[in-house]
């Protein structure tokens, strides 16, 4: 019946309050369930409690792991969003018209090699002074030299390869004394410096830019790992992708990366098979082409290297119409106190190699920057 206790008392003349009834029911039914629990064997009850506790902990563990994975995924997404907002593409230059009388079939193809910038290092040696400010000045000088070269040789498409060690990094304690800034700051600044150089140079020429994937000074070597022990932990990957993002709106610049699992990168110049690496993995320069060709199962005409801080052209063999050579690029940074201690060194410079489609490497030019 849908009536409360007061109405029941009046209807049936019951002289008992609601509190009295509630206390009696608690005592009767509470005692009933206590007696029923007392009859339940303790071992069964303990097993049930343990089973419920185990299931609860399993559920908590699963939820905790899912939450951890979700946080990690969302943290990565948030990181990429922040990076994406920070990276703004460079403004496009006022493009000059390309040369109308240019013929790709009859042209010499030119490759500019930039190796061992070691951005972030600051030092003074016997014949060289270096700092981030000087690195900026050298890129400005190189830009002017390349504009003159492009006009003189009527270049429509210029190939440029970065051969690694764009930053000084921290491989040993001596690097801490040389570094003018943190590694993270150096990565950002040298990426923008290289991208700005490519962007302004594209005013006069199409650019095919190649970025080697690995070097030694850009290795981060975490947790006390040794040289080349964790080769994939390399900041060249970050720098190359940062440069690509900065110039992605410039249709005159095409950025090329190495294939997955490769230590170097193929350079696409017609009639020539060219492979570029930093060079820190090479133990024997004279046999390098033969060893890499055997490993890749692909014959190489020219191997382009940095790392050695001095230029050389090493013959490795002969093909039908061209020689095969190891071409070692000089360093952008130049001599330093360490090279002085060995009584060795070379001028800060870059190389331009000219390739004919039939006769291969036929021209070499050296631009000295200090």
C-alpha positions as CSV (number, residue, x, y, z in Angstrom):
1,X,0.0,0.0,0.0
2,X,1.3,3.5,-0.9
3,X,0.9,4.9,2.7
4,X,3.5,5.9,5.3
5,X,3.8,4.6,8.9
6,X,1.7,7.3,10.4
7,X,-1.2,6.3,8.3
8,X,-0.7,2.6,9.1
9,X,-0.7,3.4,12.9
10,X,-4.0,5.3,12.6
11,X,-5.7,2.8,10.4
12,X,-4.7,-0.3,12.5
13,X,-4.4,1.4,15.9
14,X,-0.8,0.3,16.3
15,X,0.9,1.9,19.3
16,X,4.5,1.7,18.0
17,X,6.8,4.4,16.6
18,X,8.7,4.2,13.4
19,X,12.1,4.2,15.2
20,X,11.1,1.2,17.3
21,X,10.2,-0.8,14.1
22,X,13.5,0.2,12.4
23,X,15.6,-0.9,15.4
24,X,13.8,-4.2,15.6
25,X,14.3,-4.9,11.9
26,X,18.0,-4.1,12.1
27,X,18.5,-6.5,15.1
28,X,16.5,-9.3,13.6
29,X,17.9,-9.2,10.0
30,X,21.4,-8.2,11.1
31,X,21.5,-11.2,13.4
32,X,20.2,-13.4,10.7
33,X,23.0,-12.5,8.2
34,X,25.6,-12.7,11.0
35,X,24.5,-16.3,11.8
36,X,24.5,-17.1,8.0
37,X,28.1,-15.8,7.6
38,X,29.2,-17.7,10.7
39,X,28.0,-20.9,9.0
40,X,30.2,-20.1,5.9
41,X,33.6,-21.8,6.1
42,X,36.4,-19.3,6.6
43,X,38.6,-20.8,3.9
44,X,35.9,-20.3,1.2
45,X,35.3,-16.7,2.3
46,X,39.0,-16.0,2.2
47,X,39.4,-17.5,-1.2
48,X,36.5,-15.4,-2.5
49,X,37.9,-12.2,-1.0
50,X,41.4,-13.0,-2.5
51,X,39.9,-13.7,-5.9
52,X,38.0,-10.5,-5.9
53,X,41.1,-8.6,-4.8
54,X,43.2,-10.2,-7.5
55,X,40.6,-9.3,-10.2
56,X,40.5,-5.7,-8.9
57,X,44.3,-5.4,-9.0
58,X,44.3,-6.8,-12.6
59,X,41.8,-4.2,-13.6
60,X,43.7,-1.4,-12.0
61,X,46.9,-2.6,-13.6
62,X,45.3,-2.7,-17.1
63,X,43.8,0.7,-16.6
64,X,47.1,2.1,-15.4
65,X,49.0,0.7,-18.4
66,X,46.4,2.0,-20.8
67,X,46.6,5.4,-19.1
68,X,50.4,5.4,-19.4
69,X,50.3,4.5,-23.1
70,X,47.7,7.2,-23.7
71,X,49.7,9.8,-21.9
72,X,52.8,8.9,-23.9
73,X,50.9,9.0,-27.2
74,X,49.2,12.3,-26.4
75,X,52.5,13.8,-25.1
76,X,54.2,12.9,-28.5
77,X,51.3,14.5,-30.4
78,X,51.5,17.6,-28.2
79,X,55.3,17.8,-28.7
80,X,54.9,17.6,-32.5
81,X,52.2,20.3,-32.4
82,X,54.5,22.6,-30.5
83,X,57.4,21.9,-32.9
84,X,55.1,22.4,-35.8
85,X,54.1,25.8,-34.4
86,X,57.7,26.8,-33.8
87,X,58.8,25.8,-37.4
88,X,57.6,28.5,-39.7
89,X,58.7,28.3,-43.4
90,X,61.1,30.9,-44.7
91,X,59.7,33.6,-46.9
92,X,60.3,33.0,-50.6
93,X,62.9,35.1,-52.3
94,X,62.2,37.2,-55.4
95,X,63.1,34.5,-58.0
96,X,65.3,35.4,-60.9
97,X,64.5,33.7,-64.3
98,X,66.6,30.6,-65.1
99,X,68.9,30.5,-68.1
100,X,66.9,30.1,-71.3
101,X,69.9,28.7,-73.4
102,X,70.4,25.9,-70.9
103,X,70.5,22.3,-72.2
104,X,70.4,19.5,-69.7
105,X,71.7,16.9,-72.2
106,X,74.9,18.8,-72.9
107,X,75.5,20.4,-69.6
108,X,78.1,19.7,-66.9
109,X,76.3,18.9,-63.6
110,X,77.8,20.6,-60.6
111,X,77.8,19.3,-57.0
112,X,78.6,21.6,-54.1
113,X,79.9,19.7,-51.0
114,X,79.6,21.2,-47.5
115,X,81.3,19.1,-44.8
116,X,82.2,19.5,-41.1
117,X,80.6,22.9,-40.3
118,X,81.0,22.1,-36.5
119,X,78.6,24.9,-35.7
120,X,78.8,25.9,-32.0
121,X,82.6,25.5,-31.7
122,X,84.6,28.6,-30.7
123,X,88.4,28.6,-30.8
124,X,91.5,30.3,-32.2
125,X,94.2,28.3,-33.8
126,X,97.5,29.4,-35.6
127,X,95.8,30.2,-38.9
128,X,92.1,30.1,-38.1
129,X,89.5,31.7,-35.8
130,X,86.0,30.2,-35.5
131,X,82.7,31.0,-33.8
132,X,79.0,30.9,-34.6
133,X,79.3,34.5,-35.9
134,X,82.1,33.5,-38.2
135,X,80.1,30.5,-39.5
136,X,77.3,32.9,-40.4
137,X,79.8,35.2,-42.2
138,X,81.3,32.3,-44.1
139,X,77.9,31.2,-45.3
140,X,77.3,34.8,-46.6
141,X,80.6,34.7,-48.4
142,X,79.8,31.3,-49.8
143,X,76.5,32.6,-51.1
144,X,78.2,35.4,-53.0
145,X,80.7,33.0,-54.5
146,X,78.0,30.6,-55.6
147,X,75.9,33.3,-57.2
148,X,79.0,34.3,-59.2
149,X,79.7,30.7,-60.1
150,X,76.1,30.0,-61.2
151,X,76.1,33.0,-63.5
152,X,79.5,32.2,-64.9
153,X,78.7,28.6,-65.7
154,X,75.0,29.2,-66.5
155,X,73.9,26.6,-64.0
156,X,70.2,25.8,-64.0
157,X,70.2,23.0,-61.4
158,X,72.8,22.9,-58.6
159,X,73.3,19.8,-56.5
160,X,74.3,20.4,-52.9
161,X,75.2,17.7,-50.3
162,X,75.7,18.2,-46.6
163,X,78.3,15.6,-45.6
164,X,77.7,15.7,-41.8
165,X,79.1,17.1,-38.6
166,X,77.0,20.2,-38.9
167,X,77.4,20.8,-35.2
168,X,80.4,20.4,-32.8
169,X,78.3,18.2,-30.4
170,X,79.8,16.7,-27.2
171,X,81.8,13.6,-27.9
172,X,84.5,14.2,-25.3
173,X,85.3,16.7,-22.5
174,X,87.4,18.9,-24.9
175,X,84.2,19.6,-26.8
176,X,82.7,21.3,-23.8
177,X,85.6,23.8,-23.9
178,X,85.0,24.4,-27.6
179,X,81.2,24.8,-27.6
180,X,79.9,28.3,-27.5
181,X,76.3,27.1,-26.9
182,X,74.2,24.1,-26.0
183,X,73.8,21.2,-28.4
184,X,70.1,21.8,-28.7
185,X,70.6,25.5,-29.5
186,X,73.3,24.6,-32.1
187,X,70.9,22.2,-33.8
188,X,68.2,24.8,-34.2
189,X,70.6,27.6,-35.3
190,X,72.6,25.6,-37.9
191,X,69.4,24.1,-39.4
192,X,68.0,27.6,-39.9
193,X,71.4,28.8,-41.2
194,X,71.6,26.1,-43.8
195,X,68.0,26.5,-44.8
196,X,68.4,30.3,-45.2
197,X,71.5,29.6,-47.4
198,X,69.5,27.3,-49.6
199,X,66.5,29.6,-49.7
200,X,68.4,32.7,-50.8
201,X,70.5,30.8,-53.3
202,X,67.3,29.4,-55.0
203,X,66.7,32.9,-56.2
204,X,69.1,32.1,-59.1
205,X,69.0,28.3,-59.5
206,X,67.0,25.1,-58.8
207,X,68.5,23.2,-55.9
208,X,68.7,19.4,-55.3
209,X,69.7,19.1,-51.7
210,X,71.0,15.9,-50.2
211,X,71.5,15.3,-46.5
212,X,73.7,12.4,-45.2
213,X,72.0,10.5,-42.4
214,X,74.9,9.8,-40.0
215,X,78.1,11.4,-38.8
216,X,80.2,11.2,-35.6
217,X,79.9,14.6,-33.9
218,X,76.1,14.5,-34.2
219,X,75.8,11.2,-32.3
220,X,74.2,11.8,-28.9
221,X,75.7,8.6,-27.4
222,X,73.2,8.3,-24.5
223,X,73.8,6.3,-21.3
224,X,77.5,6.1,-21.7
225,X,77.3,4.3,-25.1
226,X,80.4,4.1,-27.2
227,X,81.1,5.5,-30.7
228,X,78.7,4.0,-33.3
229,X,77.2,1.7,-30.7
230,X,73.7,3.4,-31.2
231,X,74.1,4.7,-34.7
232,X,70.4,5.6,-35.1
233,X,70.6,8.1,-32.3
234,X,72.0,10.8,-34.6
235,X,71.0,14.5,-34.7
236,X,71.6,14.6,-38.5
237,X,68.1,13.2,-38.9
238,X,66.7,16.1,-36.8
239,X,68.7,18.7,-38.7
240,X,67.8,17.3,-42.1
241,X,64.1,17.2,-41.4
242,X,64.2,20.7,-39.8
243,X,65.8,22.1,-43.0
244,X,63.1,20.3,-45.1
245,X,60.3,21.8,-43.1
246,X,61.8,25.3,-43.3
247,X,62.0,25.3,-47.1
248,X,59.0,23.1,-47.9
249,X,57.1,26.0,-49.6
250,X,60.0,26.7,-52.0
251,X,59.3,24.9,-55.2
252,X,62.9,25.4,-56.4
253,X,64.4,23.3,-53.6
254,X,64.0,19.5,-53.4
255,X,65.3,17.8,-50.2
256,X,66.5,14.2,-50.5
257,X,67.0,11.8,-47.6
258,X,68.8,8.4,-47.5
259,X,66.9,5.2,-47.9
260,X,65.9,3.3,-44.8
261,X,68.9,1.3,-43.5
262,X,71.5,3.1,-45.6
263,X,74.6,4.7,-44.1
264,X,74.8,7.2,-47.0
265,X,72.8,8.8,-49.7
266,X,72.6,8.4,-53.5
267,X,73.1,11.6,-55.5
268,X,71.1,11.6,-58.8
269,X,73.4,13.1,-61.5
270,X,72.7,11.6,-64.9
271,X,75.3,9.2,-66.2
272,X,77.0,8.8,-62.8
273,X,76.5,6.6,-59.8
274,X,77.4,8.8,-56.8
275,X,77.2,7.8,-53.2
276,X,77.8,10.3,-50.3
277,X,78.7,9.5,-46.7
278,X,80.3,11.4,-43.8
279,X,83.2,8.9,-43.8
280,X,83.7,8.1,-40.1
281,X,82.9,4.4,-40.8
282,X,85.6,4.2,-43.6
283,X,88.8,2.5,-42.5
284,X,90.5,2.3,-45.9
285,X,89.9,5.0,-48.5
286,X,91.6,3.2,-51.3
287,X,89.3,0.1,-51.0
288,X,86.2,2.0,-50.0
289,X,84.4,2.0,-53.4
290,X,85.0,-1.7,-53.8
291,X,83.8,-2.5,-50.3
292,X,80.7,-0.4,-50.5
293,X,79.8,-1.6,-54.1
294,X,80.1,-5.2,-52.8
295,X,77.9,-4.4,-49.8
296,X,75.2,-2.6,-51.8
297,X,75.5,-5.0,-54.8
298,X,75.6,-1.9,-56.9
299,X,78.7,-0.5,-58.7
300,X,79.7,3.0,-57.5
301,X,81.5,5.5,-59.8
302,X,82.2,8.1,-57.1
303,X,82.2,8.1,-53.3
304,X,81.9,11.6,-51.7
305,X,83.2,11.9,-48.2
306,X,83.7,14.5,-45.4
307,X,85.2,13.8,-42.0
308,X,88.9,14.0,-42.9
309,X,89.1,17.9,-42.8
310,X,91.2,18.0,-45.9
311,X,90.5,17.5,-49.6
312,X,91.8,14.7,-51.8
313,X,90.9,12.9,-55.0
314,X,91.8,9.3,-54.8
315,X,91.6,7.1,-57.9
316,X,90.0,3.8,-57.3
317,X,89.7,2.2,-60.8
318,X,88.7,2.7,-64.3
319,X,85.4,2.3,-66.1
320,X,84.6,2.4,-69.9
321,X,84.6,6.2,-70.2
322,X,85.5,7.5,-66.8
323,X,87.7,7.0,-63.7
324,X,86.2,5.8,-60.4
325,X,87.3,8.0,-57.5
326,X,86.9,8.7,-53.8
327,X,86.4,12.5,-53.5
328,X,87.1,13.8,-50.0
329,X,85.7,17.3,-49.3
330,X,87.6,19.8,-47.1
331,X,86.1,21.1,-43.9
332,X,84.0,24.3,-43.5
333,X,85.4,24.8,-40.1
334,X,89.1,24.6,-41.1
335,X,92.1,23.9,-38.9
336,X,91.7,23.9,-35.1
337,X,94.0,23.6,-32.0
338,X,93.9,19.8,-32.3
339,X,95.1,19.8,-36.0
340,X,97.8,22.3,-35.0
341,X,99.0,19.9,-32.3
342,X,99.5,17.3,-35.1
343,X,101.1,19.8,-37.4
344,X,98.3,19.2,-39.9
345,X,95.5,21.3,-41.2
346,X,93.8,22.8,-44.2
347,X,92.0,26.0,-45.1
348,X,88.3,26.3,-44.3
349,X,86.7,25.6,-47.7
350,X,84.2,23.8,-49.8
351,X,84.5,21.9,-53.1
352,X,82.5,22.1,-56.3
353,X,82.7,19.0,-58.5
354,X,81.7,19.0,-62.2
355,X,80.3,15.8,-63.7
356,X,79.9,15.0,-67.4
357,X,77.3,12.4,-68.3
358,X,79.8,10.4,-70.3
359,X,83.3,11.2,-68.9
360,X,82.2,11.6,-65.2
361,X,84.2,13.8,-62.9
362,X,86.0,16.3,-65.1
363,X,86.1,19.6,-63.1
364,X,87.0,20.6,-59.5
365,X,86.8,24.0,-57.9
366,X,87.8,25.0,-54.4
367,X,86.3,28.0,-52.5
368,X,88.4,29.1,-49.6
369,X,86.4,30.7,-46.8
370,X,89.2,32.0,-44.4
